[in-house]
């Protein structure tokens, strides 16, 4: 047996965004909310980084300009 959940004081603009998202995905609002819950509870893929971990990794590279990142990507591609 399922449990009913309630979210109080949701701003109108958030409700409208959810309704539009549900419409794009051909779902009811209830179906869209359930899909969001299901997705959020799926285990992360093996080896996946959190946003915080990814941010720390990128900072550890010490890149200061876009051209440095482009150079690193080209070097990696050429090494394959």
Phi and psi restraints in degrees (range 20) as a CNS / XPLOR table:
assign (resid 1 and name C) (resid 2 and name N)
       (resid 2 and name CA) (resid 2 and name C) 1.0 -76.8 20.0 2
assign (resid 2 and name N) (resid 2 and name CA)
       (resid 2 and name C) (resid 3 and name N) 1.0 167.3 20.0 2
assign (resid 2 and name C) (resid 3 and name N)
       (resid 3 and name CA) (resid 3 and name C) 1.0 -117.1 20.0 2
assign (resid 3 and name N) (resid 3 and name CA)
       (resid 3 and name C) (resid 4 and name N) 1.0 137.8 20.0 2
assign (resid 3 and name C) (resid 4 and name N)
       (resid 4 and name CA) (resid 4 and name C) 1.0 -84.8 20.0 2
assign (resid 4 and name N) (resid 4 and name CA)
       (resid 4 and name C) (resid 5 and name N) 1.0 132.7 20.0 2
assign (resid 4 and name C) (resid 5 and name N)
       (resid 5 and name CA) (resid 5 and name C) 1.0 -113.6 20.0 2
assign (resid 5 and name N) (resid 5 and name CA)
       (resid 5 and name C) (resid 6 and name N) 1.0 153.0 20.0 2
assign (resid 5 and name C) (resid 6 and name N)
       (resid 6 and name CA) (resid 6 and name C) 1.0 -137.2 20.0 2
assign (resid 6 and name N) (resid 6 and name CA)
       (resid 6 and name C) (resid 7 and name N) 1.0 134.9 20.0 2
assign (resid 6 and name C) (resid 7 and name N)
       (resid 7 and name CA) (resid 7 and name C) 1.0 -115.7 20.0 2
assign (resid 7 and name N) (resid 7 and name CA)
       (resid 7 and name C) (resid 8 and name N) 1.0 121.2 20.0 2
assign (resid 7 and name C) (resid 8 and name N)
       (resid 8 and name CA) (resid 8 and name C) 1.0 -96.0 20.0 2
assign (resid 8 and name N) (resid 8 and name CA)
       (resid 8 and name C) (resid 9 and name N) 1.0 152.1 20.0 2
assign (resid 8 and name C) (resid 9 and name N)
       (resid 9 and name CA) (resid 9 and name C) 1.0 58.9 20.0 2
assign (resid 9 and name N) (resid 9 and name CA)
       (resid 9 and name C) (resid 10 and name N) 1.0 39.9 20.0 2
assign (resid 9 and name C) (resid 10 and name N)
       (resid 10 and name CA) (resid 10 and name C) 1.0 -75.1 20.0 2
assign (resid 10 and name N) (resid 10 and name CA)
       (resid 10 and name C) (resid 11 and name N) 1.0 126.1 20.0 2
assign (resid 10 and name C) (resid 11 and name N)
       (resid 11 and name CA) (resid 11 and name C) 1.0 -59.3 20.0 2
assign (resid 11 and name N) (resid 11 and name CA)
       (resid 11 and name C) (resid 12 and name N) 1.0 143.0 20.0 2
assign (resid 11 and name C) (resid 12 and name N)
       (resid 12 and name CA) (resid 12 and name C) 1.0 -55.9 20.0 2
assign (resid 12 and name N) (resid 12 and name CA)
       (resid 12 and name C) (resid 13 and name N) 1.0 -38.2 20.0 2
assign (resid 12 and name C) (resid 13 and name N)
       (resid 13 and name CA) (resid 13 and name C) 1.0 -66.5 20.0 2
assign (resid 13 and name N) (resid 13 and name CA)
       (resid 13 and name C) (resid 14 and name N) 1.0 -32.9 20.0 2
assign (resid 13 and name C) (resid 14 and name N)
       (resid 14 and name CA) (resid 14 and name C) 1.0 -68.6 20.0 2
assign (resid 14 and name N) (resid 14 and name CA)
       (resid 14 and name C) (resid 15 and name N) 1.0 -40.8 20.0 2
assign (resid 14 and name C) (resid 15 and name N)
       (resid 15 and name CA) (resid 15 and name C) 1.0 -61.9 20.0 2
assign (resid 15 and name N) (resid 15 and name CA)
       (resid 15 and name C) (resid 16 and name N) 1.0 -43.0 20.0 2
assign (resid 15 and name C) (resid 16 and name N)
       (resid 16 and name CA) (resid 16 and name C) 1.0 -64.2 20.0 2
assign (resid 16 and name N) (resid 16 and name CA)
       (resid 16 and name C) (resid 17 and name N) 1.0 -40.6 20.0 2
assign (resid 16 and name C) (resid 17 and name N)
       (resid 17 and name CA) (resid 17 and name C) 1.0 -62.2 20.0 2
assign (resid 17 and name N) (resid 17 and name CA)
       (resid 17 and name C) (resid 18 and name N) 1.0 -41.8 20.0 2
assign (resid 17 and name C) (resid 18 and name N)
       (resid 18 and name CA) (resid 18 and name C) 1.0 -65.1 20.0 2
assign (resid 18 and name N) (resid 18 and name CA)
       (resid 18 and name C) (resid 19 and name N) 1.0 -40.6 20.0 2
assign (resid 18 and name C) (resid 19 and name N)
       (resid 19 and name CA) (resid 19 and name C) 1.0 -63.2 20.0 2
assign (resid 19 and name N) (resid 19 and name CA)
       (resid 19 and name C) (resid 20 and name N) 1.0 -41.9 20.0 2
assign (resid 19 and name C) (resid 20 and name N)
       (resid 20 and name CA) (resid 20 and name C) 1.0 -66.0 20.0 2
assign (resid 20 and name N) (resid 20 and name CA)
       (resid 20 and name C) (resid 21 and name N) 1.0 -39.8 20.0 2
assign (resid 20 and name C) (resid 21 and name N)
       (resid 21 and name CA) (resid 21 and name C) 1.0 -63.1 20.0 2
assign (resid 21 and name N) (resid 21 and name CA)
       (resid 21 and name C) (resid 22 and name N) 1.0 -43.4 20.0 2
assign (resid 21 and name C) (resid 22 and name N)
       (resid 22 and name CA) (resid 22 and name C) 1.0 -60.7 20.0 2
assign (resid 22 and name N) (resid 22 and name CA)
       (resid 22 and name C) (resid 23 and name N) 1.0 -42.3 20.0 2
assign (resid 22 and name C) (resid 23 and name N)
       (resid 23 and name CA) (resid 23 and name C) 1.0 -62.9 20.0 2
assign (resid 23 and name N) (resid 23 and name CA)
       (resid 23 and name C) (resid 24 and name N) 1.0 -44.2 20.0 2
assign (resid 23 and name C) (resid 24 and name N)
       (resid 24 and name CA) (resid 24 and name C) 1.0 -60.8 20.0 2
assign (resid 24 and name N) (resid 24 and name CA)
       (resid 24 and name C) (resid 25 and name N) 1.0 -33.3 20.0 2
assign (resid 24 and name C) (resid 25 and name N)
       (resid 25 and name CA) (resid 25 and name C) 1.0 -94.8 20.0 2
assign (resid 25 and name N) (resid 25 and name CA)
       (resid 25 and name C) (resid 26 and name N) 1.0 8.2 20.0 2
assign (resid 25 and name C) (resid 26 and name N)
       (resid 26 and name CA) (resid 26 and name C) 1.0 56.3 20.0 2
assign (resid 26 and name N) (resid 26 and name CA)
       (resid 26 and name C) (resid 27 and name N) 1.0 46.7 20.0 2
assign (resid 26 and name C) (resid 27 and name N)
       (resid 27 and name CA) (resid 27 and name C) 1.0 -130.4 20.0 2
assign (resid 27 and name N) (resid 27 and name CA)
       (resid 27 and name C) (resid 28 and name N) 1.0 162.1 20.0 2
assign (resid 27 and name C) (resid 28 and name N)
       (resid 28 and name CA) (resid 28 and name C) 1.0 -75.2 20.0 2
assign (resid 28 and name N) (resid 28 and name CA)
       (resid 28 and name C) (resid 29 and name N) 1.0 167.3 20.0 2
assign (resid 28 and name C) (resid 29 and name N)
       (resid 29 and name CA) (resid 29 and name C) 1.0 -59.8 20.0 2
assign (resid 29 and name N) (resid 29 and name CA)
       (resid 29 and name C) (resid 30 and name N) 1.0 -42.7 20.0 2
assign (resid 29 and name C) (resid 30 and name N)
       (resid 30 and name CA) (resid 30 and name C) 1.0 -59.9 20.0 2
assign (resid 30 and name N) (resid 30 and name CA)
       (resid 30 and name C) (resid 31 and name N) 1.0 -44.3 20.0 2
assign (resid 30 and name C) (resid 31 and name N)
       (resid 31 and name CA) (resid 31 and name C) 1.0 -64.4 20.0 2
assign (resid 31 and name N) (resid 31 and name CA)
       (resid 31 and name C) (resid 32 and name N) 1.0 -38.5 20.0 2
assign (resid 31 and name C) (resid 32 and name N)
       (resid 32 and name CA) (resid 32 and name C) 1.0 -66.7 20.0 2
assign (resid 32 and name N) (resid 32 and name CA)
       (resid 32 and name C) (resid 33 and name N) 1.0 -42.7 20.0 2
assign (resid 32 and name C) (resid 33 and name N)
       (resid 33 and name CA) (resid 33 and name C) 1.0 -62.8 20.0 2
assign (resid 33 and name N) (resid 33 and name CA)
       (resid 33 and name C) (resid 34 and name N) 1.0 -39.8 20.0 2
assign (resid 33 and name C) (resid 34 and name N)
       (resid 34 and name CA) (resid 34 and name C) 1.0 -65.6 20.0 2
assign (resid 34 and name N) (resid 34 and name CA)
       (resid 34 and name C) (resid 35 and name N) 1.0 -39.6 20.0 2
assign (resid 34 and name C) (resid 35 and name N)
       (resid 35 and name CA) (resid 35 and name C) 1.0 -62.9 20.0 2
assign (resid 35 and name N) (resid 35 and name CA)
       (resid 35 and name C) (resid 36 and name N) 1.0 -40.6 20.0 2
assign (resid 35 and name C) (resid 36 and name N)
       (resid 36 and name CA) (resid 36 and name C) 1.0 -62.9 20.0 2
assign (resid 36 and name N) (resid 36 and name CA)
       (resid 36 and name C) (resid 37 and name N) 1.0 -44.5 20.0 2
assign (resid 36 and name C) (resid 37 and name N)
       (resid 37 and name CA) (resid 37 and name C) 1.0 -62.5 20.0 2
assign (resid 37 and name N) (resid 37 and name CA)
       (resid 37 and name C) (resid 38 and name N) 1.0 -46.7 20.0 2
assign (resid 37 and name C) (resid 38 and name N)
       (resid 38 and name CA) (resid 38 and name C) 1.0 -58.2 20.0 2
assign (resid 38 and name N) (resid 38 and name CA)
       (resid 38 and name C) (resid 39 and name N) 1.0 -46.7 20.0 2
assign (resid 38 and name C) (resid 39 and name N)
       (resid 39 and name CA) (resid 39 and name C) 1.0 -63.2 20.0 2
assign (resid 39 and name N) (resid 39 and name CA)
       (resid 39 and name C) (resid 40 and name N) 1.0 -40.8 20.0 2
assign (resid 39 and name C) (resid 40 and name N)
       (resid 40 and name CA) (resid 40 and name C) 1.0 -68.5 20.0 2
assign (resid 40 and name N) (resid 40 and name CA)
       (resid 40 and name C) (resid 41 and name N) 1.0 -21.1 20.0 2
assign (resid 40 and name C) (resid 41 and name N)
       (resid 41 and name CA) (resid 41 and name C) 1.0 -97.8 20.0 2
assign (resid 41 and name N) (resid 41 and name CA)
       (resid 41 and name C) (resid 42 and name N) 1.0 -3.1 20.0 2
assign (resid 41 and name C) (resid 42 and name N)
       (resid 42 and name CA) (resid 42 and name C) 1.0 -68.8 20.0 2
assign (resid 42 and name N) (resid 42 and name CA)
       (resid 42 and name C) (resid 43 and name N) 1.0 141.3 20.0 2
assign (resid 42 and name C) (resid 43 and name N)
       (resid 43 and name CA) (resid 43 and name C) 1.0 -66.6 20.0 2
assign (resid 43 and name N) (resid 43 and name CA)
       (resid 43 and name C) (resid 44 and name N) 1.0 147.3 20.0 2
assign (resid 43 and name C) (resid 44 and name N)
       (resid 44 and name CA) (resid 44 and name C) 1.0 -68.4 20.0 2
assign (resid 44 and name N) (resid 44 and name CA)
       (resid 44 and name C) (resid 45 and name N) 1.0 145.5 20.0 2
assign (resid 44 and name C) (resid 45 and name N)
       (resid 45 and name CA) (resid 45 and name C) 1.0 -59.6 20.0 2
assign (resid 45 and name N) (resid 45 and name CA)
       (resid 45 and name C) (resid 46 and name N) 1.0 149.5 20.0 2
assign (resid 45 and name C) (resid 46 and name N)
       (resid 46 and name CA) (resid 46 and name C) 1.0 -57.8 20.0 2
assign (resid 46 and name N) (resid 46 and name CA)
       (resid 46 and name C) (resid 47 and name N) 1.0 130.4 20.0 2
assign (resid 46 and name C) (resid 47 and name N)
       (resid 47 and name CA) (resid 47 and name C) 1.0 83.9 20.0 2
assign (resid 47 and name N) (resid 47 and name CA)
       (resid 47 and name C) (resid 48 and name N) 1.0 0.4 20.0 2
assign (resid 47 and name C) (resid 48 and name N)
       (resid 48 and name CA) (resid 48 and name C) 1.0 -69.9 20.0 2
assign (resid 48 and name N) (resid 48 and name CA)
       (resid 48 and name C) (resid 49 and name N) 1.0 145.1 20.0 2
assign (resid 48 and name C) (resid 49 and name N)
       (resid 49 and name CA) (resid 49 and name C) 1.0 -99.8 20.0 2
assign (resid 49 and name N) (resid 49 and name CA)
       (resid 49 and name C) (resid 50 and name N) 1.0 148.8 20.0 2
assign (resid 49 and name C) (resid 50 and name N)
       (resid 50 and name CA) (resid 50 and name C) 1.0 -77.3 20.0 2
assign (resid 50 and name N) (resid 50 and name CA)
       (resid 50 and name C) (resid 51 and name N) 1.0 166.8 20.0 2
assign (resid 50 and name C) (resid 51 and name N)
       (resid 51 and name CA) (resid 51 and name C) 1.0 -60.3 20.0 2
assign (resid 51 and name N) (resid 51 and name CA)
       (resid 51 and name C) (resid 52 and name N) 1.0 -40.7 20.0 2
assign (resid 51 and name C) (resid 52 and name N)
       (resid 52 and name CA) (resid 52 and name C) 1.0 -63.3 20.0 2
assign (resid 52 and name N) (resid 52 and name CA)
       (resid 52 and name C) (resid 53 and name N) 1.0 -43.3 20.0 2
assign (resid 52 and name C) (resid 53 and name N)
       (resid 53 and name CA) (resid 53 and name C) 1.0 -64.2 20.0 2
assign (resid 53 and name N) (resid 53 and name CA)
       (resid 53 and name C) (resid 54 and name N) 1.0 -42.1 20.0 2
assign (resid 53 and name C) (resid 54 and name N)
       (resid 54 and name CA) (resid 54 and name C) 1.0 -63.3 20.0 2
assign (resid 54 and name N) (resid 54 and name CA)
       (resid 54 and name C) (resid 55 and name N) 1.0 -42.6 20.0 2
assign (resid 54 and name C) (resid 55 and name N)
       (resid 55 and name CA) (resid 55 and name C) 1.0 -61.1 20.0 2
assign (resid 55 and name N) (resid 55 and name CA)
       (resid 55 and name C) (resid 56 and name N) 1.0 -44.9 20.0 2
assign (resid 55 and name C) (resid 56 and name N)
       (resid 56 and name CA) (resid 56 and name C) 1.0 -62.4 20.0 2
assign (resid 56 and name N) (resid 56 and name CA)
       (resid 56 and name C) (resid 57 and name N) 1.0 -40.8 20.0 2
assign (resid 56 and name C) (resid 57 and name N)
       (resid 57 and name CA) (resid 57 and name C) 1.0 -62.1 20.0 2
assign (resid 57 and name N) (resid 57 and name CA)
       (resid 57 and name C) (resid 58 and name N) 1.0 -46.8 20.0 2
assign (resid 57 and name C) (resid 58 and name N)
       (resid 58 and name CA) (resid 58 and name C) 1.0 -63.0 20.0 2
assign (resid 58 and name N) (resid 58 and name CA)
       (resid 58 and name C) (resid 59 and name N) 1.0 -41.9 20.0 2
assign (resid 58 and name C) (resid 59 and name N)
       (resid 59 and name CA) (resid 59 and name C) 1.0 -62.9 20.0 2
assign (resid 59 and name N) (resid 59 and name CA)
       (resid 59 and name C) (resid 60 and name N) 1.0 -35.6 20.0 2
assign (resid 59 and name C) (resid 60 and name N)
       (resid 60 and name CA) (resid 60 and name C) 1.0 -66.8 20.0 2
assign (resid 60 and name N) (resid 60 and name CA)
       (resid 60 and name C) (resid 61 and name N) 1.0 -20.2 20.0 2
assign (resid 60 and name C) (resid 61 and name N)
       (resid 61 and name CA) (resid 61 and name C) 1.0 -71.6 20.0 2
assign (resid 61 and name N) (resid 61 and name CA)
       (resid 61 and name C) (resid 62 and name N) 1.0 -21.5 20.0 2
assign (resid 61 and name C) (resid 62 and name N)
       (resid 62 and name CA) (resid 62 and name C) 1.0 69.1 20.0 2
assign (resid 62 and name N) (resid 62 and name CA)
       (resid 62 and name C) (resid 63 and name N) 1.0 26.1 20.0 2
assign (resid 62 and name C) (resid 63 and name N)
       (resid 63 and name CA) (resid 63 and name C) 1.0 -72.9 20.0 2
assign (resid 63 and name N) (resid 63 and name CA)
       (resid 63 and name C) (resid 64 and name N) 1.0 136.4 20.0 2
assign (resid 63 and name C) (resid 64 and name N)
       (resid 64 and name CA) (resid 64 and name C) 1.0 -118.3 20.0 2
assign (resid 64 and name N) (resid 64 and name CA)
       (resid 64 and name C) (resid 65 and name N) 1.0 -19.4 20.0 2
assign (resid 64 and name C) (resid 65 and name N)
       (resid 65 and name CA) (resid 65 and name C) 1.0 -133.7 20.0 2
assign (resid 65 and name N) (resid 65 and name CA)
       (resid 65 and name C) (resid 66 and name N) 1.0 153.6 20.0 2
assign (resid 65 and name C) (resid 66 and name N)
       (resid 66 and name CA) (resid 66 and name C) 1.0 -57.8 20.0 2
assign (resid 66 and name N) (resid 66 and name CA)
       (resid 66 and name C) (resid 67 and name N) 1.0 -38.5 20.0 2
assign (resid 66 and name C) (resid 67 and name N)
       (resid 67 and name CA) (resid 67 and name C) 1.0 -61.8 20.0 2
assign (resid 67 and name N) (resid 67 and name CA)
       (resid 67 and name C) (resid 68 and name N) 1.0 -30.0 20.0 2
assign (resid 67 and name C) (resid 68 and name N)
       (resid 68 and name CA) (resid 68 and name C) 1.0 -66.0 20.0 2
assign (resid 68 and name N) (resid 68 and name CA)
       (resid 68 and name C) (resid 69 and name N) 1.0 -42.0 20.0 2
assign (resid 68 and name C) (resid 69 and name N)
       (resid 69 and name CA) (resid 69 and name C) 1.0 -65.4 20.0 2
assign (resid 69 and name N) (resid 69 and name CA)
       (resid 69 and name C) (resid 70 and name N) 1.0 -42.0 20.0 2
assign (resid 69 and name C) (resid 70 and name N)
       (resid 70 and name CA) (resid 70 and name C) 1.0 -60.6 20.0 2
assign (resid 70 and name N) (resid 70 and name CA)
       (resid 70 and name C) (resid 71 and name N) 1.0 -43.7 20.0 2
assign (resid 70 and name C) (resid 71 and name N)
       (resid 71 and name CA) (resid 71 and name C) 1.0 -60.5 20.0 2
assign (resid 71 and name N) (resid 71 and name CA)
       (resid 71 and name C) (resid 72 and name N) 1.0 -44.7 20.0 2
assign (resid 71 and name C) (resid 72 and name N)
       (resid 72 and name CA) (resid 72 and name C) 1.0 -63.1 20.0 2
assign (resid 72 and name N) (resid 72 and name CA)
       (resid 72 and name C) (resid 73 and name N) 1.0 -41.5 20.0 2
assign (resid 72 and name C) (resid 73 and name N)
       (resid 73 and name CA) (resid 73 and name C) 1.0 -64.6 20.0 2
assign (resid 73 and name N) (resid 73 and name CA)
       (resid 73 and name C) (resid 74 and name N) 1.0 -44.3 20.0 2
assign (resid 73 and name C) (resid 74 and name N)
       (resid 74 and name CA) (resid 74 and name C) 1.0 -63.3 20.0 2
assign (resid 74 and name N) (resid 74 and name CA)
       (resid 74 and name C) (resid 75 and name N) 1.0 -42.0 20.0 2
assign (resid 74 and name C) (resid 75 and name N)
       (resid 75 and name CA) (resid 75 and name C) 1.0 -61.6 20.0 2
assign (resid 75 and name N) (resid 75 and name CA)
       (resid 75 and name C) (resid 76 and name N) 1.0 -41.6 20.0 2
assign (resid 75 and name C) (resid 76 and name N)
       (resid 76 and name CA) (resid 76 and name C) 1.0 -64.3 20.0 2
assign (resid 76 and name N) (resid 76 and name CA)
       (resid 76 and name C) (resid 77 and name N) 1.0 -44.2 20.0 2
assign (resid 76 and name C) (resid 77 and name N)
       (resid 77 and name CA) (resid 77 and name C) 1.0 -63.7 20.0 2
assign (resid 77 and name N) (resid 77 and name CA)
       (resid 77 and name C) (resid 78 and name N) 1.0 -41.8 20.0 2
assign (resid 77 and name C) (resid 78 and name N)
       (resid 78 and name CA) (resid 78 and name C) 1.0 -68.3 20.0 2
assign (resid 78 and name N) (resid 78 and name CA)
       (resid 78 and name C) (resid 79 and name N) 1.0 -23.7 20.0 2
assign (resid 78 and name C) (resid 79 and name N)
       (resid 79 and name CA) (resid 79 and name C) 1.0 -79.1 20.0 2
assign (resid 79 and name N) (resid 79 and name CA)
       (resid 79 and name C) (resid 80 and name N) 1.0 -8.1 20.0 2
